[in-house]
Amino acid sequence: MDKPIISIDYLTWVRPQFHELLFYFMDKIKPENKKKIKLNILATSGQEGVFAGMPKDIVHDIVYFPSGLNYPAKNNFSITRPETYSIKLDEDILMSNYMWDFIIENIERVDDAMLMSPILSANIPYVDEYMRGLFTPEERKAVEASFLKVRLGVAWGVDYSVLNKHTIDAEEWNPEEFWNSVKSEIKHPYKGIHPLRVSAESHDLLNEYSLNYLDKIFGKNDFRLSERNVVYFTNSFFAIRTDLWKEASTRRDLYVDRYDEVPINLLMHEKGLKALAIENGYAMHLYFNNVRDLDKENALYNKIAKAVMV
């Protein structure tokens, strides 16, 4: 049997039950693509026995890490895998088997890019493209109106108030102008800012309208890859060359905190690499942690799972 070439590292946290939808769709991956992947479930002590019904015919392993702040240890595990390619998968990413097949079949495209990802809902920078591709103009305008209510200030030690000219001081939402300002006026590496990230109302509207399009989000669409120059990418899901992820994660000069998100972004810009976006390829990330409400999130997950697990 051929050895897998892709390590899928599934990082569980406080929503381990979300694995049921992941396993449901991974079971549907094409047999020839299942041979190319290894699923590593990076769990936390106390979650023993949770992950039942593993996907069929996929090499897998479950590794338990001490409770508490274990992301750095999980990250170190991921970047030392022997597979040529890696996929970082947070537990709250929901996507179809069609998306998995497309990524697996096109994984070598990341040889010349920084990373590959679907068009995710609660994601920087793709939330606006997600809405343009799925929502009616009225639905999109309603979410954008919620962006204009957001007063940006100091977060994570960075003053983002200069960006209020695009939110509370603007009459309409213009994502292109917003990102131009982030690029030119926010000097700190923490450029992962967007009104969605700090607005519970925006998340709720985004998720409410997304429920109208589950057939397309989890369906087989005309997927195609597009190169993007992105100002910043929030890394709840991405496919990458393992050696490049390791370089980003071990370059101490790129770190500003305990996490690999900023190093990945800084290395992308340092090397002049593009991000590969899967056009017409949608996936859901329900909530940024800044506004997360577990009860609300679990109820939303259950509604989605009931609708798509048929």
SERO-4910 file (N, C-alpha, C, O; in steps of 0.05 Angstrom, whole numbers):
BEGIN
 pado doro    nc1    nc2    nc3   cac1   cac2   cac3    cc1    cc2    cc3    oc1    oc2    oc3
  Met    A     17    -24      0      0      0      0     18     25      0     37     27     15
  Asp    A     11     44    -17     26     69    -18     23     84      8      2     84     21
  Lys    A     44     98     16     43    114     40     28    140     35     30    151     13
  Pro    A     13    149     55      0    175     52     20    197     47     43    197     57
  Ile    A     11    217     32     28    241     27     18    266     41     31    286     41
  Ile    A     -6    264     53    -18    287     66    -25    280     95    -39    260    100
  Ser    A    -16    295    114    -23    293    142    -45    313    148    -41    337    145
  Ile    A    -69    303    156    -91    320    164    -91    321    194    -96    301    207
  Asp    A    -85    344    205    -83    347    234   -107    362    245   -110    386    241
  Tyr    A   -124    346    258   -150    355    268   -147    363    297   -144    346    315
  Leu    A   -148    389    302   -143    400    329   -170    403    344   -186    421    338
  Thr    A   -174    385    363   -198    388    379   -194    406    403   -171    411    411
  Trp    A   -216    417    413   -214    435    436   -238    430    454   -237    412    471
  Val    A   -258    447    452   -281    445    470   -307    435    455   -328    435    467
  Arg    A   -304    427    430   -327    418    414   -321    392    401   -324    389    377
  Pro    A   -312    372    416   -304    346    404   -327    333    389   -322    316    371
  Gln    A   -352    339    396   -374    326    382   -376    334    353   -390    321    337
  Phe    A   -363    356    345   -363    365    317   -350    344    299   -354    346    274
  His    A   -336    325    310   -322    306    293   -342    288    278   -335    277    257
  Glu    A   -367    287    287   -386    269    274   -391    278    245   -393    261    227
  Leu    A   -393    304    240   -397    314    213   -372    311    196   -373    305    172
  Leu    A   -349    315    209   -324    311    195   -322    282    185   -316    277    162
  Phe    A   -326    263    203   -324    235    196   -344    227    174   -339    211    157
  Tyr    A   -368    239    176   -390    233    157   -380    240    129   -383    224    110
  Phe    A   -368    263    125   -359    271     99   -333    258     91   -329    252     67
  Met    A   -316    252    110   -291    239    103   -296    210     93   -281    199     77
  Asp    A   -317    198    104   -325    171     94   -331    171     64   -328    151     51
  Lys    A   -340    194     54   -349    196     26   -326    205      7   -331    207    -17
  Ile    A   -302    209     18   -279    215      0   -274    192    -18   -278    169    -11
  Lys    A   -266    198    -43   -261    177    -63   -240    157    -52   -221    165    -39
  Pro    A   -244    131    -57   -225    111    -47   -196    117    -54   -178    113    -38
  Glu    A   -191    126    -79   -163    131    -87   -151    155    -72   -127    157    -68
  Asn    A   -169    173    -63   -159    196    -48   -154    189    -18   -137    201     -5
  Lys    A   -170    171     -8   -166    162     20   -138    151     24   -127    154     46
  Lys    A   -127    139      3   -101    127      6    -79    148      8    -57    141     17
  Lys    A    -85    172      2    -65    194      2    -63    209     28    -46    226     32
  Ile    A    -81    203     47    -83    219     71    -80    202     96    -86    178     97
  Lys    A    -70    216    117    -70    205    144    -83    225    162    -76    248    161
  Leu    A   -102    216    178   -117    233    196   -105    230    224   -106    209    236
  Asn    A    -95    252    234    -85    253    262   -104    270    278   -108    294    273
  Ile    A   -117    257    298   -135    272    316   -118    281    340   -110    264    356
  Leu    A   -114    306    342    -98    318    363   -117    326    386   -127    348    386
  Ala    A   -122    307    403   -142    310    424   -130    320    450   -106    323    453
  Thr    A   -147    324    470   -138    333    496   -145    312    517   -166    299    515
  Ser    A   -128    309    537   -134    291    559   -162    295    570   -170    318    575
  Gly    A   -176    274    574   -204    275    582   -223    270    560   -247    267    564
  Gln    A   -213    270    535   -230    264    512   -228    235    502   -238    228    481
  Glu    A   -216    218    519   -214    190    511   -242    178    507   -260    183    523
  Gly    A   -244    163    486   -269    149    481   -290    166    466   -312    156    460
  Val    A   -283    191    460   -302    209    447   -304    203    417   -326    205    406
  Phe    A   -282    196    405   -281    195    376   -287    167    365   -270    152    358
  Ala    A   -313    162    364   -323    136    354   -329    138    325   -333    160    314
  Gly    A   -331    115    312   -339    115    284   -319    127    265   -327    144    249
  Met    A   -294    120    267   -273    131    251   -279    127    221   -292    107    213
  Pro    A   -271    146    204   -275    143    175   -263    117    165   -241    109    173
  Lys    A   -277    103    147   -268     77    137   -245     81    117   -245    100    101
  Asp    A   -226     63    119   -204     61     99   -187     85     98   -174     91     78
  Ile    A   -185    100    121   -167    122    123   -148    116    146   -157    111    169
  Val    A   -122    117    141   -102    113    162   -106    136    183   -108    159    175
  His    A   -107    129    208   -112    149    228    -98    143    254    -90    120    259
  Asp    A    -96    163    270    -84    160    297    -97    181    315   -105    202    306
  Ile    A    -98    175    341   -108    194    361    -85    199    380    -75    181    392
  Val    A    -78    224    384    -56    232    402    -68    251    423    -81    270    416
  Tyr    A    -63    245    448    -75    261    470    -53    279    481    -31    271    486
  Phe    A    -61    304    485    -43    324    496    -54    333    523    -78    333    528
  Pro    A    -36    342    541    -46    351    567    -65    374    564    -63    390    545
  Ser    A    -85    376    582   -104    398    581    -90    425    586    -68    425    596
  Gly    A   -104    446    580    -92    472    583    -83    483    556    -94    475    536
  Leu    A    -64    501    557    -54    513    532    -37    493    517    -12    493    521
  Asn    A    -49    477    500    -34    456    487    -30    460    457    -20    443    443
  Tyr    A    -39    484    447    -36    489    419     -7    488    410     -1    476    389
  Pro    A     12    501    424     40    499    415     50    470    413     65    464    394
  Ala    A     42    453    431     51    425    430     38    411    406     51    395    392
  Lys    A     13    417    400      0    405    377     13    415    351     17    400    332
  Asn    A     19    441    351     33    452    327     60    439    323     67    433    300
  Asn    A     75    434    344    101    421    341     97    393    331    114    384    314
  Phe    A     77    379    339     71    352    329     66    354    299     77    338    283
  Ser    A     50    373    290     42    375    262     65    380    244     67    368    222
  Ile    A     83    398    252    105    406    234    127    385    232    146    388    217
  Thr    A    125    364    248    145    343    248    135    317    236    147    296    239
  Arg    A    112    319    222    102    295    209    118    289    184    129    307    171
  Pro    A    120    263    176    137    256    153    123    260    126    137    260    105
  Glu    A     97    265    126     83    269    101     92    295     87     99    315    101
  Thr    A     93    296     61    102    319     46     84    343     51     93    366     52
  Tyr    A     58    338     53     38    360     56     23    357     82     20    335     93
  Ser    A     13    380     92     -2    380    116    -28    397    113    -28    416     97
  Ile    A    -48    389    127    -72    405    129    -78    410    158    -82    391    174
  Lys    A    -80    435    165    -88    442    192   -118    446    193   -129    462    177
  Leu    A   -131    432    210   -160    431    211   -170    435    239   -168    417    256
  Asp    A   -180    459    245   -193    464    271   -219    449    273   -232    443    252
  Glu    A   -228    443    297   -252    426    300   -278    439    291   -298    425    286
  Asp    A   -278    465    287   -303    479    281   -304    487    251   -318    506    244
  Ile    A   -290    472    234   -292    475    205   -310    454    194   -306    430    199
  Leu    A   -330    462    178   -349    444    167   -348    446    137   -352    467    125
  Met    A   -342    423    123   -340    423     94   -345    396     83   -345    376     97
  Ser    A   -350    395     57   -360    371     44   -338    352     34   -314    360     34
  Asn    A   -345    328     27   -327    309     15   -317    319    -12   -295    313    -20
  Tyr    A   -334    334    -26   -326    345    -52   -302    364    -49   -284    364    -65
  Met    A   -303    379    -28   -281    397    -22   -256    381    -14   -234    388    -23
  Trp    A   -259    361      2   -236    344      9   -223    332    -16   -199    332    -20
  Asp    A   -240    321    -34   -229    308    -58   -214    329    -75   -193    323    -85
  Phe    A   -225    353    -78   -212    373    -94   -185    381    -82   -165    383    -97
  Ile    A   -184    385    -56   -159    392    -43   -138    370    -47   -115    375    -54
  Ile    A   -146    345    -41   -127    323    -44   -117    320    -72    -93    316    -77
  Glu    A   -135    323    -92   -127    319   -120   -110    342   -130    -97    340   -151
  Asn    A   -111    365   -116    -96    388   -125    -74    397   -106    -64    419   -107
  Ile    A    -67    379    -87    -49    386    -66    -22    396    -76     -9    413    -63
  Glu    A    -12    385    -98     14    393   -108     15    422   -117     37    433   -122
  Arg    A     -8    435   -120     -8    463   -127      4    481   -105     12    503   -110
  Val    A      5    471    -80     17    487    -59     47    486    -60     60    500    -44
  Asp    A     59    471    -78     88    471    -82     98    499    -88    120    506    -81
  Asp    A     81    515   -101     90    541   -110     73    563    -97     71    586   -107
  Ala    A     60    557    -74     44    576    -60     49    574    -30     63    555    -22
  Met    A     37    592    -15     40    590     14     21    570     25     28    553     42
  Leu    A     -4    571     16    -25    554     27    -49    553      9    -51    569    -10
  Met    A    -67    535     14    -92    532     -1   -115    531     19   -112    519     41
  Ser    A   -138    543     12   -161    541     30   -186    545     14   -186    557     -7
  Pro    A   -209    535     25   -235    542     13   -242    571     20   -227    585     34
  Ile    A   -264    580      9   -276    606     17   -292    601     42   -315    592     41
  Leu    A   -280    608     64   -293    603     90   -311    626     99   -307    649     91
  Ser    A   -331    619    115   -350    639    124   -337    659    144   -330    681    136
  Ala    A   -334    651    169   -322    669    189   -291    666    186   -278    651    200
  Asn    A   -281    681    167   -252    679    160   -243    706    149   -258    721    137
  Ile    A   -218    711    155   -204    734    144   -184    723    124   -167    707    132
  Pro    A   -185    731     98   -200    753     87   -226    745     72   -238    763     59
  Tyr    A   -235    720     73   -254    710     53   -283    714     60   -300    707     43
  Val    A   -290    725     83   -318    727     90   -334    744     69   -356    737     63
  Asp    A   -322    765     59   -336    782     40   -341    767     13   -362    770      1
  Glu    A   -321    751      4   -325    736    -20   -345    714    -15   -361    707    -33
  Tyr    A   -345    702      8   -365    682     15   -393    693     12   -411    680      1
  Met    A   -398    717     22   -424    729     21   -431    737     -8   -454    733    -17
  Arg    A   -412    747    -23   -418    754    -51   -425    730    -68   -442    731    -86
  Gly    A   -413    707    -61   -418    683    -77   -444    669    -70   -454    654    -86
  Leu    A   -454    673    -46   -477    657    -36   -502    674    -32   -524    665    -39
  Phe    A   -499    697    -19   -522    711     -9   -536    728    -31   -524    736    -50
  Thr    A   -562    733    -26   -576    753    -42   -564    781    -36   -552    784    -14
  Pro    A   -568    800    -53   -558    828    -47   -570    838    -20   -556    852     -5
  Glu    A   -595    831    -15   -608    841      9   -595    828     34   -590    842     54
  Glu    A   -589    802     33   -576    789     55   -548    800     60   -540    805     83
  Arg    A   -533    803     38   -506    814     41   -506    842     53   -490    848     70
  Lys    A   -525    859     43   -526    886     53   -533    886     83   -524    904     98
  Ala    A   -549    867     92   -557    866    120   -532    860    138   -529    872    159
  Val    A   -516    841    129   -491    835    144   -472    859    143   -460    866    163
  Glu    A   -470    871    119   -452    894    117   -461    917    134   -445    932    144
  Ala    A   -487    921    137   -497    942    154   -489    937    183   -484    956    198
  Ser    A   -487    912    191   -478    906    218   -448    912    221   -439    920    243
  Phe    A   -433    909    199   -404    917    200   -402    947    207   -383    956    221
  Leu    A   -420    963    195   -418    992    199   -424   1001    227   -420   1024    234
  Lys    A   -435    983    243   -440    990    272   -416    985    290   -417    993    313
  Val    A   -395    973    279   -373    964    296   -353    987    300   -342    998    281
  Arg    A   -349    994    325   -329   1014    332   -303    999    339   -302    984    359
  Leu    A   -283   1002    323   -258    988    327   -240   1005    345   -239   1030    342
  Gly    A   -227    992    364   -209   1006    383   -184    990    388   -173    978    369
  Val    A   -176    988    413   -152    973    420   -160    944    425   -178    938    441
  Ala    A   -147    926    411   -150    897    415   -123    884    411   -108    891    394
  Trp    A   -118    864    428    -92    850    427    -68    869    428    -47    863    417
  Gly    A    -72    892    442    -50    911    445    -46    929    421    -27    944    420
  Val    A    -64    928    401    -62    944    377    -85    963    375   -108    955    380
  Asp    A    -80    988    367   -101   1007    363   -111   1007    334    -96   1015    316
  Tyr    A   -135    998    331   -147    996    304   -167   1018    298   -181   1017    278
  Ser    A   -167   1039    315   -188   1060    312   -186   1075    285   -206   1086    276
  Val    A   -162   1075    273   -160   1088    247   -178   1076    226   -184   1088    206
  Leu    A   -186   1051    231   -203   1036    211   -232   1043    214   -249   1033    198
  Asn    A   -239   1059    234   -268   1066    238   -278   1083    214   -303   1085    211
  Lys    A   -261   1094    198   -270   1108    175   -284   1090    155   -298   1099    137
  His    A   -279   1063    158   -292   1044    141   -317   1031    154   -331   1015    141
  Thr    A   -321   1037    180   -344   1024    194   -363   1046    204   -381   1055    189
  Ile    A   -360   1055    229   -379   1074    240   -379   1101    226   -399   1115    227
  Asp    A   -358   1108    212   -357   1134    198   -362   1131    168   -358   1150    153
  Ala    A   -370   1108    160   -375   1103    131   -405   1099    126   -420   1092    144
  Glu    A   -413   1104    102   -441   1100     94   -446   1073     81   -469   1064     80
  Glu    A   -425   1061     71   -427   1034     60   -401   1019     64   -380   1031     68
  Trp    A   -403    993     64   -380    976     69   -365    971     44   -376    962     24
  Asn    A   -339    976     44   -322    972     21   -297    956     30   -278    967     40
  Pro    A   -298    929     26   -276    912     36   -249    918     23   -228    916     37
  Glu    A   -249    926     -2   -224    932    -15   -210    956     -2   -186    955      3
  Glu    A   -225    977      3   -214   1000     17   -206    994     45   -185   1004     55
  Phe    A   -221    977     59   -214    969     86   -187    956     86   -170    962    103
  Trp    A   -183    936     68   -158    921     68   -134    939     59   -112    934     68
  Asn    A   -139    958     42   -118    977     35   -109    992     59    -85    997     63
  Ser    A   -128   1000     76   -121   1015    101   -106    997    121    -87   1005    133
  Val    A   -116    972    123   -102    953    141    -73    950    133    -54    951    149
  Lys    A    -69    946    107    -42    942     97    -24    966    101     -1    963    108
  Ser    A    -34    990     97    -17   1014     98    -16   1027    125      3   1041    131
  Glu    A    -37   1024    141    -38   1040    166    -35   1024    192    -30   1035    213
  Ile    A    -39    998    191    -34    981    215     -6    970    213      0    953    196
  Lys    A     12    980    230     40    974    228     47    948    243     68    936    238
  His    A     30    940    262     35    916    277     29    891    261     12    892    243
  Pro    A     43    869    266     37    844    251      9    833    255      0    817    239
  Tyr    A     -5    842    276    -33    833    280    -51    848    261    -65    867    268
  Lys    A    -51    838    236    -68    851    216    -94    834    211   -109    839    193
  Gly    A    -99    815    229   -123    798    226   -147    811    239   -160    800    257
  Ile    A   -154    835    229   -177    849    239   -198    852    217   -191    855    194
  His    A   -223    851    226   -246    855    208   -269    859    227   -270    847    248
  Pro    A   -288    877    219   -311    881    238   -325    855    245   -336    853    268
  Leu    A   -326    835    227   -339    810    234   -326    798    259   -340    787    276
  Arg    A   -300    800    261   -286    785    282   -294    794    310   -291    778    329
  Val    A   -304    818    313   -311    828    339   -341    834    342   -349    848    361
  Ser    A   -357    824    324   -386    830    325   -402    804    326   -403    789    307
  Ala    A   -415    800    349   -433    777    351   -456    779    333   -466    759    321
  Glu    A   -467    804    329   -490    808    311   -483    799    283   -498    787    269
  Ser    A   -459    807    274   -450    800    246   -448    770    243   -457    759    222
  His    A   -437    756    263   -435    727    261   -463    715    260   -468    697    244
  Asp    A   -481    725    277   -508    713    277   -522    716    250   -535    697    241
  Leu    A   -519    739    238   -532    744    212   -518    726    191   -532    714    174
  Leu    A   -492    725    191   -477    709    172   -486    680    174   -491    667    153
  Asn    A   -489    669    197   -497    641    201   -527    637    194   -534    617    182
  Glu    A   -543    656    201   -572    654    195   -576    652    165   -591    635    156
  Tyr    A   -563    669    149   -567    668    121   -553    644    108   -562    634     88
  Ser    A   -531    635    120   -517    612    109   -535    587    109   -532    570     92
  Leu    A   -553    585    128   -571    562    130   -588    560    105   -598    538     99
  Asn    A   -591    582     90   -607    581     65   -592    568     42   -604    563     21
  Tyr    A   -566    564     46   -549    555     23   -533    530     29   -511    526     18
  Leu    A   -543    514     47   -528    490     54   -523    471     30   -503    458     29
  Asp    A   -542    470     12   -539    453    -12   -515    462    -28   -500    445    -38
  Lys    A   -511    488    -30   -488    497    -46   -462    495    -30   -441    488    -41
  Ile    A   -463    502     -4   -439    501     13   -428    472     14   -404    468     13
  Phe    A   -446    453     16   -437    425     18   -441    409     -8   -440    384     -8
  Gly    A   -445    423    -30   -450    410    -55   -425    409    -73   -404    420    -66
  Lys    A   -429    397    -96   -407    395   -116   -410    418   -135   -428    418   -152
  Asn    A   -392    437   -133   -393    460   -150   -370    460   -170   -354    442   -171
  Asp    A   -368    481   -186   -347    484   -205   -323    496   -191   -318    520   -194
  Phe    A   -308    480   -177   -285    489   -162   -262    496   -180   -257    482   -200
  Arg    A   -248    517   -174   -223    524   -188   -205    540   -170   -215    554   -152
  Leu    A   -179    538   -174   -160    551   -157   -153    579   -169   -150    583   -193
  Ser    A   -150    598   -151   -143    625   -158   -122    635   -139   -124    633   -115
  Glu    A   -101    647   -151    -79    658   -134    -88    685   -123   -100    701   -137
  Arg    A    -81    689    -98    -89    714    -84    -65    726    -69    -50    712    -57
  Asn    A    -63    753    -71    -46    767    -53    -64    776    -29    -81    794    -32
  Val    A    -59    765     -6    -76    772     17    -60    787     37    -36    782     41
  Val    A    -73    806     50    -60    821     71    -56    804     96    -35    806    109
  Tyr    A    -76    788    102    -74    771    126    -93    747    123   -114    750    110
  Phe    A    -86    725    134   -102    701    132   -105    689    160    -85    683    173
  Thr    A   -130    685    170   -134    671    195   -135    641    190   -150    632    173
  Asn    A   -119    627    205   -111    600    197   -126    577    211   -113    559    222
  Ser    A   -152    578    211   -167    555    223   -167    531    204   -172    509    213
  Phe    A   -162    536    179   -159    513    159   -141    522    137   -144    544    126
  Phe    A   -121    505    131   -105    510    107    -89    485    100    -84    468    118
  Ala    A    -83    482     75    -65    461     65    -38    475     58    -38    497     47
  Ile    A    -16    461     64     10    473     61     31    451     58     27    428     67
  Arg    A     54    458     47     77    440     48     86    438     77     89    458     90
  Thr    A     91    414     86     99    410    114    125    425    120    127    436    141
  Asp    A    144    424    102    169    438    107    166    468    109    180    481    125
  Leu    A    147    479     94    142    508     96    128    515    122    135    536    134
  Trp    A    110    498    130     97    503    156    117    501    179    117    517    197
  Lys    A    136    482    176    157    479    196    175    504    197    182    513    218
  Glu    A    181    514    174    198    538    173    185    561    187    197    575    203
  Ala    A    159    566    181    144    587    194    143    583    224    145    603    239
  Ser    A    139    559    232    135    553    261    160    552    277    159    552    302
  Thr    A    183    551    264    208    549    279    225    574    276    247    576    288
  Arg    A    217    593    260    231    619    258    223    637    281    202    650    280
  Arg    A    239    638    302    232    653    325    230    683    320    216    697    334
  Asp    A    244    692    299    243    721    292    215    729    281    209    753    279
  Leu    A    199    709    274    172    715    263    150    715    284    128    723    279
  Tyr    A    157    707    309    137    703    329    131    729    345    149    744    351
  Val    A    105    733    351     97    755    369     81    744    392     75    759    411
  Asp    A     73    718    391     58    705    412     64    675    411     84    667    399
  Arg    A     46    659    422     51    630    423     42    616    398     47    591    395
  Tyr    A     30    629    379     16    616    358     30    620    331     46    638    328
  Asp    A     23    603    312     37    603    286     23    620    265     33    622    242
  Glu    A      1    632    272    -14    648    251      2    671    241      4    675    216
  Val    A     13    688    258     29    710    249     54    701    234     59    712    213
  Pro    A     69    682    244     92    672    228     85    663    200    100    668    181
  Ile    A     62    649    197     54    640    171     49    664    152     58    664    129
  Asn    A     36    685    163     31    708    147     56    724    141     60    733    118
  Leu    A     74    727    160     98    741    155    116    727    135    128    739    118
  Leu    A    117    700    137    134    685    119    122    686     90    137    688     71
  Met    A     96    686     88     83    688     62     91    714     48     98    714     25
  His    A     91    736     63     99    762     51    129    764     47    138    775     27
  Glu    A    144    752     65    173    753     61    182    739     36    200    748     22
  Lys    A    169    716     30    176    700      7    161    709    -18    166    698    -40
  Gly    A    142    727    -15    126    735    -38    109    714    -49    104    712    -74
  Leu    A     99    696    -32     82    674    -41     52    681    -40     44    699    -26
  Lys    A     37    668    -57      8    673    -59     -7    653    -41      3    632    -34
  Ala    A    -31    661    -35    -51    643    -23    -68    632    -46    -76    647    -64
  Leu    A    -74    606    -45    -92    594    -65   -120    592    -53   -124    579    -33
  Ala    A   -139    606    -66   -167    605    -58   -182    586    -76   -177    586   -100
  Ile    A   -200    570    -65   -216    552    -81   -242    567    -87   -261    567    -71
  Glu    A   -243    578   -111   -267    593   -119   -290    574   -122   -288    552   -132
  Asn    A   -313    583   -113   -338    567   -113   -336    544    -93   -354    527    -93
  Gly    A   -316    544    -77   -312    523    -57   -316    534    -30   -299    548    -18
  Tyr    A   -340    529    -19   -347    542      7   -345    522     30   -349    498     27
  Ala    A   -339    533     53   -339    518     78   -346    536    100   -346    561     98
  Met    A   -354    525    123   -364    541    145   -345    540    169   -336    519    178
  His    A   -339    563    179   -326    567    205   -346    584    221   -351    607    214
  Leu    A   -357    573    242   -382    584    253   -377    610    269   -392    630    265
  Tyr    A   -357    611    286   -352    635    302   -322    639    307   -308    620    312
  Phe    A   -313    664    306   -287    670    317   -289    668    348   -310    673    360
  Asn    A   -267    662    360   -267    658    389   -274    684    404   -284    683    427
  Asn    A   -270    707    392   -275    733    405   -304    735    413   -311    748    434
  Val    A   -322    723    398   -351    726    404   -365    699    408   -389    698    406
  Arg    A   -349    679    413   -360    652    414   -379    648    438   -373    656    460
  Asp    A   -402    636    432   -421    628    452   -426    598    447   -439    591    427
  Leu    A   -416    581    465   -416    552    460   -444    541    457   -449    524    439
  Asp    A   -463    551    473   -490    541    470   -502    548    443   -514    531    430
  Lys    A   -498    572    435   -508    581    408   -494    566    386   -507    557    367
  Glu    A   -468    562    389   -453    548    368   -461    519    366   -463    508    344
  Asn    A   -464    506    389   -473    477    388   -500    474    376   -505    455    361
  Ala    A   -518    493    382   -545    491    370   -544    495    340   -558    481    325
  Leu    A   -527    513    331   -524    517    302   -512    493    289   -521    484    268
  Tyr    A   -491    481    301   -479    457    290   -499    435    288   -500    421    267
  Asn    A   -515    431    308   -535    409    308   -555    414    285   -564    394    272
  Lys    A   -563    438    280   -582    445    259   -569    438    232   -582    426    214
  Ile    A   -544    446    228   -530    440    203   -527    410    199   -532    400    177
  Ala    A   -518    396    220   -513    367    217   -539    353    211   -539    334    194
  Lys    A   -560    360    223   -586    347    218   -594    351    189   -606    334    176
  Ala    A   -588    375    178   -596    381    150   -579    367    129   -590    360    108
  Val    A   -553    363    135   -536    353    114   -528    323    116   -519    311     97
  Met    A   -531    312    140   -524    284    144   -548    266    136   -564    258    153
  Val    A   -551    262    110   -574    247    100   -565    221     86   -581    206     76
***
